[in-house]
Each structure stands twice: as C-alpha cells, then as structure tokens.
Amino acid sequence: MILIKLGGSVITDKSEYRKFQREQVARLCREIADSGRNVMVVHGAGSYGHVIAKRYSLSRGLVDFSQIPAVAQVQYDVRELSSLVVREFLGAGIPSVSVPPGSCFVMEDGRLVAEDTEAIRALAHIGVMPILFGDVVMDRRKGFGICSGDQLMELMSDMFRPERIVFVSDIDGLYSADPKTDAGAEFYPEVDRGILESVSSGSTVDDVTGGVVNKMEAMLRMCSEDRDCVLVNGTVPGRLLSLLRGEDVPCTRARL
Ligand code: IPE
C-alpha cells in the first residue's frame, strides 16, 4: 500500500480563502486511479484552514472566547473541502469517504490521541478509502488545537504500514534556499538528518523552506529500511502517476 498526502498547496489556492483547485485535484485523482496501486490518502487544509486558523491563533489553543466561532468555521470549511476532494475520488472510480479527525480523535498538548480507529480499519477492510484531513481537534490540555495532515500521516503509517509514503506538494523537493527568490538554491534529491540540519540552520531559510523542513523531519521519522518516503511536485501533470508506477522523477527522498 502507498500512503499519499495531498498537500493544501496542491488542492487549494493558498493565497485565496476557500479556493478549491478542482481541475488539479481531478487530475491527481485520475493519476492515482490510473496507477492501479492500492493507496490511502490524507489531505491538508490549504486556504480552507490556514487563513482563519492564523487570524484567530487557533494553534495556541483556547485563549479567549472570540476564537470559538472560528473553531466552528474552520471545522465547517475543512469538512466542505474534504467533501470536494472525495467527490473527485468518486468520479475517478475510487470509493472513498471523508473521516473528520476533529469528530473522532482528541489531542493531548498537541499530540494526537487516536484511541478508537475501528471504523477507519473497517472501511479500509471493505475497500472504502477513509480520507483523513488537517482539522481543528479538541485538546485535553489546551481546549483545542490544529491537527495537521502530517500528524495524520504518521498515524496512518503506524496503522497500515505502507511500503511507500508520498507527500504531494507544489515544489519539486528540498532546496538549500527558496528557489523562487534565490537562483543559486541547490536541489537535494535525497535528504538525511545531516543535510536537513544544515538547511534549517542556514541563514537563507525563510517561511517557505521552513515549512518544507518540518515536513522533511516528519518524513525522516516515517522512513525506514523498507519504507521509502518521498516529496513530489503534484502541479506537474503526470509526475505523481510516473512516481506511483516506479519511474524516476524529480523528487526528494528521505534517507536514514
Ligand atoms: C492544517 O493541516 C489544518 C488546519 C489549518 C485546520 P495541514 O498543515 O496538513 O495543511 P496544509 O497541507 O499545510 O495546507
């Protein structure tokens, strides 16, 4: 089985609140279906989650009650996004259902506590793909918090032991600096702890690279001797399909 995260940057337009990239998602769903591979999917929130979550500091937990309507709004928005994603999977012939983490799990100081995963396992068992996504999740200490798609990838990886993990994003992989602003940025086809440390301590690191560094850290935690973990650019048509078929494509691979 291959575990895939469709990042918020490929399924939404991150610069505009609640802008779904329908055609791109439809294409990615077709690529997944055409690969014929057995997959599980998690997705990010993009502009359905981050815009309001940031405005109301939802990742800090409950600070004041003006945040409460925002908690409900983000939960509403990411559920709607997830339904849009599921619609495209159904259209591509992959039976799937959206499973909202905020409705079935809790967190403990930001750490995901998934005590009951029976429904998720049962869905997968009969061939309906359970799709989890970044959500606002109640937190035993902080009231609530943000559960990212990357945390859910770690949960799904522990549960289903995929042979391969793929993060689909809007960049080719890890660079030493932001390639959009720095022409001398070096591309890393493979990354290990040493490379990641040098990138994250570099003075040229900005927000964009910082986000990738966190993702690479999660990837390094998830990869193993027999589990490949890669970051690939899903905005390039056909690239995910080629990767799923085992072909060589530009991507960054996490290495122990
Ligand atoms: C964020 O999830 C969840 C919310 C803001 C509610 P992710 O962190 O996985 O989303 P992306 O992929 O970065 O957009």
Residues whose N, C-alpha, C, O or C-beta is under 5 A from the ligand:
A	BS01	IPE	G7 G8 S9 H43 G44 A45 G46 G49 H50 A53 G134 D135 V136 I146 C147 S148 G149 D150
